[in-house]
Amino acid sequence: MNTTKKQMNRRSFIQLTALAGGGVMIGLYSEPLALAQQRGGPPAPVNPNNYITVHPDNTFTLMNRNPETGQGMRNALPMIIAEEFDVDWKQVKVEQGDLDAARYGAGQIEGGSTATPTQYTPMRQVGAAARMMMVSTAAKQWNVPESELTTGSGMVKHTKTNKSATYASLADAALKMPPMTVADIKLKDMKDFKILGTRQVGVDVASIITGKPSFSIDVNPPGMLFAVYQKCPTFGGKVMNANVEEVKKAPGVKHVFVIEPLAPPASPAEDQRDDDGDSSNSNVT
């Protein structure tokens, strides 16, 4: 545990708590672009090989980078990718990504309803970059301008020559393209959305109603112990006495101990002010 104390003004504290409360593989280092810009660094390259797998039958596995605990992330984030990638939702399977900062960047968290707003633009960029890679590959193979090509349902089409190609047939060549920067990527016009804004059945609904997924309550490894926590009914209260040794004698009891409360953080000097002119009272331990 890091016990270093940092002085924070109220504005910084609010920003921090708002954030707390990222076949043929086609990733984005998915730290929100705004954070990279705040640090003054260049936009991260977008190379969508950590989120999209193109299968030979022209179906697609899309990775969900954030935890799913009932808030719908396994639908929401892959839908954003699929929209910009320009594939049909019926062509998509969703896979849960592991915790992997090297692959998915920072922010693989659950809490505070932040996953969709922080990942909306990065996931759009992932899908759009993959789509543009397919278009560029087809344009080179057919020797036609990219501007004459359209996409839809996982295919690239050239109306003038009546040529078309599935993403699956283009994926091997598209994978060899260099990563794009954010500045290179052209997102869809929202009026052209086909998936976002529509009702879709949750990808986990069928398995949930048939009892297939395992939840934390189902985990029971060998030697597992179960804890019972008795909380003080009075806020700020603490244990005066406890019959620890007597409780230990009860059948099945392995350990009994008292958890002492943490000491409250030290308050800053009375005359310390934040940049809003208010007294700062937000030490974080």
N, C-alpha and C positions, 0 to 999 in steps of 0.2 A: 504493500500500500504506500502510495506517495503522500507524505504528510507535509509537503512544502506548502506554505501559505502564500497566496498571491493577493495583492490588493486589487480590487476591481471596483470601478465606478458603477453606478446604477445602470447606465446604458449598456456597458459591456456585459454586466450580469444578465440583463434581460435578453441580449442577443445570444448568450451562451445557453441559457435555460430554454430558449425557444428552439435551438438546434437540437438539444438533448432530449427534450421532452417528446456505395458502391457503396458421322460422315466427315464433311469438311468444315473445319471451324472457321467461321468468318468473324474488342475490348476498348474499350475506352477506359483510360484512367479517370474514373468517374467522380473525382473530386469536383464539386460544383464549380463551374467556370468563374463565378463571382469571387469565390475564395482565392482562386489562383490569381485573379486580377488584383485583389486586395494586396497580395504579397508582391505585386509588381512583376511576376514571372510571366513568360509567354504562355499562350494557351497550350494545353496538353494535346499531343497528336491523338487522332481518333482512328483506331484500327480494330474494327469490330470482329475480333476472333475469339473473344472470351464470352460472348453472349449468344452467338448464333451458330447452330450447326445445320448445315444443309445436307439432307439425305438424298440418295439417288432417286427416290420416288417423288422428289420435289415437295417433300414435307420438311418441317423445320422444328428443331428443338431450341427454345429460347430459355435462357437462364434468368432466374429471379435472384437478384443479388441481396435483397433484404429479407429478414426473418418474416415468416407468416405465422401470426398468432391470432388469426380470426379477423384481421382488418382488411383482408383482400389483396395483399401485395402480390400473391402468386397470379392473380389476374391482372391487376393494375399495371405493374411495371412491364411485363411481357406484352400487354396490349399496346403500350406506348411504342415499344420497339416494332411490333408487327405493323402498326399503322404506318410508320415512316418507311419500313422495309417494303411495304406495299404487297403484303401477302394476305390471304384470307385467314380468318381466325380458325376455321375448320382445318387448315393445313398445319396448325401449330400444336406442339406438345410443350409443356412447361416442366422444367427441371429446377430444383432448388439448388442454388449455389452454396458452397461451403464458405466459411469465414476465410477470406483470402485477400488481404490488403494489396498484395503484389498484383493480383489479377483484377480486382474490382475497385481498388482505391479505398479511401476512408469512408466512414459513415454507414457501415453495414450494421445498423442498429434498428431496434424496434422500440417505439415510445414517442409520445408527443405528437403523433400524426405528422411526422416530418418526412417520411420516405417519399411520398408522391410529390410534394412541392420541391424538395431538394433534388430529386432524381428525374423530374419531368423532362427538363431540357437535355440533360446528359443522355437519357434513354432515347429521346428523339434523335439525338446526334448519332447514336449507335446505329439505329435503324436506317437513318438517311444515308450515312456513310456506306453501309452495306449495299443499299439500293444503287447509289451512285457508282460503286465499284462494278456492279453488274451491268449498268448502262454503259460505262466506259469500256468494259471488256467487249460487249456486243458491238459497240461502235467501231472498235478497232478491227474486230473479226469481219465485219460487213463493209468496212471502209465507208461509213456514213457519218454525218454529224450527230453528236450526242443530242443536240436540240431536236432532232427529228424522231427520237425514240420515246416511247411511253412504256409504263410498267403497270402491272396489275395482276393479282392472283399468282404472284411468284413467277412472272414471265416478263420478258422484254420484247417489245414489238416495234417493227418498222413498217408503217402503213404503206409507204410508197412502193416498197418492194415485196410487201406481203410476207416479210420474214418475221419469224418469232423464235425465241429460245427460252427454255426454262432456266431458272436460277441454278438448278442442279447441273445443267450442262455447261454453265459458265463459271461455276464455283472454283474449279481448280485453277483456271487462269486468273480469276479475280483475286484469289488469295495471294498472288505474286505481286500485286500492286503495292506501292509504298504507302505508309500510313498518311491519312489526311490530317490537316490541321482544322481546328474549329472554323477558321475563316474560309476554308474551302467548301464547307458543307452548306447545301441549300435545303432548308426544311420545307415541308409541304405547306401550302396554304390551308388554314384550318377549315375552310369551306369545302375542301376536298376530302376531309376525314370520312372514312367508311367504318371504322371500328370504334374509335373513341367517341363517347357520347351515345353508344348503343348498349342495349341490355345483352349481357352474355352470361351463360350459366357458369358458375364458379368451377374452376378446373378440378377442385377437390370434392365437389358436392356428392358425386356418385360413391366415391370411396368412403366418405364420412358417414353417409346414411346406411352403408353396409358394414360399418364398423371395422374397416381395414386399417386406417392409420393408427400408429402408436403414439400416445401422448406421454408426457412425463409421468403421469399417474400409473402408466402401464409398465414403466421401467422397474425391473426388480432383479438386479444382478446378484450373484452369490455374496452372502455376507452383508447385504444392505441393511442399514439401520434406519429407523423412523424417529424423527424428532418431534417433540411436543413443546411448544413455547408458551409459557404463561406470562402474559404482559400485565404490567402494573395498571390498574384501572384509573389511576390518577396521573394526569400529564405532569411530567417532571419528577414523578415519585421514584423511589428506589427501595430495594429490599432492606428491611430492618433485621430480619432473621429468617432462616430457612432450615428445615429438617432434612438436609441433604443426605446424611448418612442413613436415616431411616428409609427414605425413598429408594435408596440404592438397593435395599434388601427386598424390594418388591419383585415378583417373578417377571423375568424378561427384561428388566431394567439393566442397562449396561453402563451408562454414565449419567451423572447429574451434576450440574454446575450452575452458578449464578453469573449472569452477564451484567457487568457493571456498566453504567451509562458513560458515554464519552464526555469529556470535559467540553463545555461550550467554547467556541472560538473567541479569542480576545477581541475586544472592540477597539476600533481605531481611536485616535485622539479626537477629542470633542471638536477641535477646530479644523479637522481635516474635511475638505469639501471635494465633491466630484465636479466634473465639468458641466453639470447642470446647475451647480450652485447649491446642491442639497448635501446634507451630512451623509457621508459614506458609511454604510453599516453592512457591508456584504463581503467580509473576509470568507474565503472559501478554503476549506482544508482538504 
